[in-house]
C-alpha cells in the first residue's frame, strides 16, 4: 500500500489485495511522517 504524505489527513476506501473486500483506510501525517494509521473492514 502506498501512502501520499503530501495530504496530511486522508480517509479513503481501498480493496484488499488478498480477498478484494473493501477496507476503510485513515492516515495522518505530521511533517511528512506517518503519525496515525487505522484500517477497518467495511461490512457489506
C-alpha positions as a Markdown table, in Angstrom:
| # | Residue | x | y | z |
|---|---|---|---|---|
| 1 | Unk | 0.0 | 0.0 | 0.0 |
| 2 | Unk | 1.4 | 3.4 | -1.0 |
| 3 | Unk | 0.6 | 6.4 | 1.1 |
| 4 | Unk | 0.7 | 10.0 | 0.0 |
| 5 | Unk | 2.3 | 12.2 | 2.7 |
| 6 | Unk | 1.5 | 15.4 | 0.8 |
| 7 | Unk | -2.1 | 15.3 | 2.2 |
| 8 | Unk | -1.9 | 15.5 | 6.0 |
| 9 | Unk | -5.3 | 13.8 | 6.8 |
| 10 | Unk | -6.9 | 11.2 | 4.5 |
| 11 | Unk | -9.8 | 8.8 | 4.6 |
| 12 | Unk | -10.4 | 6.5 | 1.6 |
| 13 | Unk | -11.6 | 3.0 | 0.7 |
| 14 | Unk | -9.3 | 0.5 | -1.0 |
| 15 | Unk | -9.8 | -3.1 | -1.9 |
| 16 | Unk | -7.8 | -5.7 | 0.0 |
| 17 | Unk | -5.0 | -7.2 | -2.2 |
| 18 | Unk | -5.7 | -10.7 | -0.9 |
| 19 | Unk | -9.5 | -11.0 | -0.6 |
| 20 | Unk | -10.7 | -8.0 | -2.6 |
| 21 | Unk | -13.1 | -6.8 | 0.2 |
| 22 | Unk | -13.2 | -3.1 | 0.8 |
| 23 | Unk | -11.1 | -1.6 | 3.6 |
| 24 | Unk | -11.5 | 1.9 | 5.0 |
| 25 | Unk | -8.1 | 3.5 | 5.5 |
| 26 | Unk | -7.4 | 6.6 | 7.7 |
| 27 | Unk | -4.0 | 8.1 | 7.8 |
| 28 | Unk | -2.5 | 11.2 | 9.3 |
| 29 | Unk | 0.9 | 12.8 | 8.7 |
| 30 | Unk | 2.9 | 15.4 | 10.6 |
| 31 | Unk | 5.9 | 16.9 | 8.9 |
| 32 | Unk | 5.6 | 14.2 | 6.2 |
| 33 | Unk | 5.9 | 11.4 | 8.8 |
| 34 | Unk | 3.2 | 8.9 | 9.4 |
| 35 | Unk | 1.6 | 9.8 | 12.8 |
| 36 | Unk | -1.6 | 7.8 | 12.6 |
| 37 | Unk | -3.0 | 4.8 | 10.8 |
| 38 | Unk | -6.3 | 2.9 | 11.0 |
| 39 | Unk | -7.7 | 0.2 | 8.8 |
| 40 | Unk | -11.1 | -1.4 | 9.2 |
| 41 | Unk | -13.2 | -3.8 | 7.2 |
| 42 | Unk | -16.3 | -2.3 | 5.5 |
| 43 | Unk | -19.3 | -4.6 | 6.2 |
| 44 | Unk | -21.2 | -5.4 | 3.0 |
